[in-house]
Amino acid sequence: MSEAVALFFFLLVLVAAGVSAVLAYLSVKNLMQGLALNNPLPLAKLKSKLDRLVAVHGTTALTREPALKPFRFPVIWYQRIVQEWRSHGRGGSWVTVSRKERANDFELRFPDGGRMVVTARPTEVQGANRKVNRRGLTSRRRAIQRWLAEGRPLTILGTLRLSKRGITILPHSRLGLLFSSRSPRRAARVEFLKAAGGFAGILAMAIGLVVLLLYMQS
C-alpha cells in the first residue's frame, strides 16, 4: 500500500469515526428516550420521581385564552419554517431562511382527573401536524407549518420538577423535552427504530471500511 493510499484510508477512517461518534450519541439518546417512553407514569407515582426523567400522557387544555392564532383553532405549539430553493451545480436544495417557533402554557390532564401545568417549550416534537404552503409548483419559496392542537392526547418526556404551580415537567439535561402526539408505546417504538437505524449505520460503515482495507491490500 502506497503512502498516498495509506493517507487516504487514514483520513477516511477519521471521517468515519467522527460520523460514527455522532450516530452513536444520537442512537443512545434515542434508546434512552424509548426506554422511558415505554414506561409512562400515572399521576399517583409522580411525586416519588421528582428530578428524574419521566414520561407522562394525558390530554392538553390551554390555561388561558390562546395568544397564538395562526389557525382557526387553538394550538399548544406552533412552528413555521420558510425555505428557498438554491441551485448549485446540476441540482439544488431547500435552504431555511427563517424559523419561528412558539408555545402556549397548558395543562396536561390525566385520565384519573389530576393535572399538571406545562410552561416549557419542547426541544423535540414527534408526530406533529404538518402543512406545506407553496405558490405554484414552480415557486422557489415554501413555508412549512407544524403544530400540535389543543384538546388532543399528548405524551411528554422530560425531567419532573416541583414549581410554585405544583408539579411540572422541564427539559432533561441530555435528552431535552419531547412532545409527541402518539401514545407512549408508539412514541417509544419510533425512538427504538431511530436508535436501531443509527446502530445499523455504524455497523455498515465498519464493514465497509474492513472490505475497503482488504480490497486495497489485495
N, C-alpha and C positions, 0 to 999 in steps of 0.2 A: 504494500500500500504506500503510495507516494505521500510526501509531506502535504501537498495541496489537498489530496483526497482526505487525509487524516484530519487536517484542519477543518475541512468542510463537514466531516462527520462529527467532529467535536462541537462545532457551532450548532449543528442540527440537534445534537444531544442536549445542549444548553437550552435551546428554544423549546424542545420537547419537555425538558424538566420544568421550565417555567410554566408552560401551559398545563402540565400535569399537576403542579402545585396549586394553581388556581382551580382546576377541576376538582382536586381533592378537597380543597377548602369548601367549595360550594356543595359538593356531594355530601360531605359530613354535616354541613349546615342543613341541607335538605333532609338527611336521615334523622337528625335530632328533631327537626320540626315534625316529621312524620310520626316519630315515636310519641311525641307529646300530643299531637292531634288525635292519635289513635286511642288516647285515654282521657277524654274530656271529663271535667269535674262538675258535679252538681253543686248547687248553691250551698248545701249543708256542709260541704267539705272545704270550702274556700278559705275560711278563717285559719285553718291549720296549714295553709300553703302560702302564707304571706312571704313576699320577697323571693318567690320561686317561679320557675317557668310553668305556666299552666295553659290549658286550652279550655274555653268555655263556649257554650252555644245557647242562643236564645233568639228573641225577636226584638227588632230595633224600634225605638219610638223617640222622636226628637223631644228635647227638653224645653224648647221654646219655638216660637214662630220662625220658620226657616229663613235665614238671611241669604241663602244661595237659591236662585231661581233660574237655572239655565234651561229647565224643562217646565212642563205644566204640572209637575208633581214634585214633592219634596224629596231631597236626597240627603244621605248622611256623608257621602264622599263623592267628589267630582274631580275629573282631570281632563284637561284639553291640551292636546299637543298639535302644533302647527308644523307641517313639514313641506319642504320644497324639493323638487326633483333636480338633482345636479348631475349633469353629464360629465363623464370622464372616459376618454378613450372611445371604445365602441359601445360601452354600456353606460350605466349610471346607477344612482341610488337615491333613496329618500333621506334628506338631512333635516334634523329637527332645528327649527329656527326660534321657537318659543314654546314654553311649557307653563301651564297654570294648574295648580292643584290646591284644592280647599277642602275643608271638612267641617261638619257641624257637630256640636256636642249632642250626645244622645244617650238614652237609657237602653241597656240590654236587659230585657225582661225574661226571666227563667220560667220554665213550664210550671214550677210549683208556686209561682206568684211572687218570688223575690226579684230583685233588680239591682243593677249597678250602673253608675254613671261613667261613661267613657268620654274623655275630653282630648285624648292624644290622637295625633294624626298617624295613620298607618305608614309603615315603611315598605310594605309589600301587600298587594291586593290580588286575590285569586278569584277567578270566576266572575269578574265584573261584567256588566252590560257594556257593549261596545258598538259604536256607530262611526262610520267614516263619511264625512261630508266633502264632496268634490264637485266643482263646477264643470261638468262635462268630462268625458273620458280622456280628452287631450289636455286637461288642465295640469299644470306643473306644480300645483299647490293643493294641499289637502289638510283637513282638520280631523283629528281622531279624538272622539269623546268616549270616556269611560266613566261609569257611575255605579253606585250602589243605592238603590231606592230605599226610602224609609218604610217601615212596617213589614219588612221581609226577614226571614231567618238569617242569622249571621253567626259564623264561627270566628272566634278571636283567639290568637296565640300571643302571649306576652308575659310580662312579669306582674304578679299580683302585688298591689301596694295598698296601704291604708292612707286615705286622704281626709280632708275636712268634710268631704261629701260622702264619706264611707269608703267601702272597698272599691277600688278601680283597677284598671289594667294599663300598664305602661310598656314602652319598648324594652325588650330584653337587651342586655349589653352586647351580645353577639348575634342573636337571632332577630332582633328588631321586633316590630309589632305587625302581625299578619292578620288581615281581614279576609274572610272567604265567604262567598255566598253559598258554598257547598256544605253538606253535613260534615261533622268531624271525620267520619270514616272515609268519605270520598275525598276530602281535603288531604287526609293522610296518604291516600293512595297516589294522589298527584305528586306529593313530595317524595314518596318512595320511588316512583317512576323516574323523577328527575335525578335522584341520587343514583339509581341503577344506570341511567344513561351516562352520568359523569364517570362512574367507575368503569363502565364499558369503554368509554373513550380513552381512559388512561391505559387500560389493558391493550386496546387496539394500537395505541402509539408505541407501547413497549414491544409488542410483537412486530410491528413494522420496523422498528429500529434494529431488532435482532435479525430479521430477514434481510434488511439492507446491509448490515455488517457482514453476514455470511455471504451475500452476493458480492460485496466489494472484495472480500478475501479470496473468492473463488477464481 
